[in-house]
Amino acid sequence: MAELTLDECKKQMLERFKLIVKYWVNESRVTNIEEKVRGAVFSILAELDGESSDLPAFIVAPRPHPDAMQYRKNKGKDWWPETPDVETDLAGDLHHQFAEIYDGTE
């Protein structure tokens, strides 16, 4: 037994999200597509909040592009705060990895 690698963490999280999608697709008590999507999003957010026995809570923090502050200032908009890098950050390419897991192309 050992600490999970970042790749193993990503895979477990994305596999859990895949199960959530499958659950809401097959949930017969909810027929409205908006309610199904809402249920899936709510379930994923609950997972990130640590409301699961399979996954821990996750840190969700903004990581803006280096040019974002100046760009938003130039547009007269407030900007997102910078967040220090975290060694165990799972973000980055998650949407592509989810597609691979979901589509079975992994």
N, C-alpha and C positions, 0 to 999 in steps of 0.2 A: 504494500500500500504506500502511496506517495501523493504528494501535492499534485493537483491537476496542472497540466501545462496550459498556456493561454489558448492554444489551438483546441485542446480538449474542453476548456471552459466554453469557448465559442460554439463548438459543436453541440455540447449539451444544451446550451441556451437556445440555439437555433432549432434543435430537434424538439425542444419543448414548445417553441412557437409553432412549429409544424403541427404538433398535436392539437394545439389550440385552434388552428385554422380548420383542421379536419373535424374537430368537435363542433364548431359553429356551422360548418357546411352541412353537417348531418343532424343538427339540432332541429327536430321536427316541431317542437313547441313554438319556435319562432320562424315565421314565414316571410316577414318583411326583410328585404335585403339590407336596408339601412340598419335595422335592429341587429341583424347578424354581424355586420361589419362593426357596429358599435360594441357588440358583445366581445368580438375578437380583440378589438383595441383595448377595451377595459381589462380583459383577461391578461393581455401582454403587459399592460401597465401594472396590474396586480403582481405579476411575476417580478417585474423590476423593483417593486416596492418590498419584495421579500415575503409575499403572502402565499408562498408555496413551500411544500416540504422537499421539493426536488431542487430548488435553486435558492441561493442566498439573495439578499437585497443587493441592488447594484447602485453605484454612484452614477448619476446622470448629470453631466456638467457641460456647459458650452465650451466649444473649442473653435472659435472663429478663425477664419482665414487671416493671415498676417496683414493683409491690406483692407480688411473689413472695417476697421475703426475709421480710417480716413475716408473710405468710400461712403460710409453712412453719414459721417460728418458733412461731407460734400453735398449729400442729399438732404441735409437738415434733419437727420434722424438720430435718435439715440443708438448706441452701439452695445453689443454684448460684452460682458466682462471676460477677461482672459482667465483661464483656469490653468494652474500648473499641470504639467504632464504627470501622469500616474503610471507607474511601471506595469500595472496589471490592467491597463485600459484595453478593453475588448473591441472598441470601435475601430472602424476603418474597413470598408469593403463588406460590411455585414450584409447589405442588401444583395450583393452578388453571391455570397456564400449561402444565404438563405435560399436563393433561387436554385442553387446547385443541390442543396439538401432536399428542397421541396420537389424539384423536378426529377430527382434521382440521378442527376448527372455527376454527382460527387464521386 
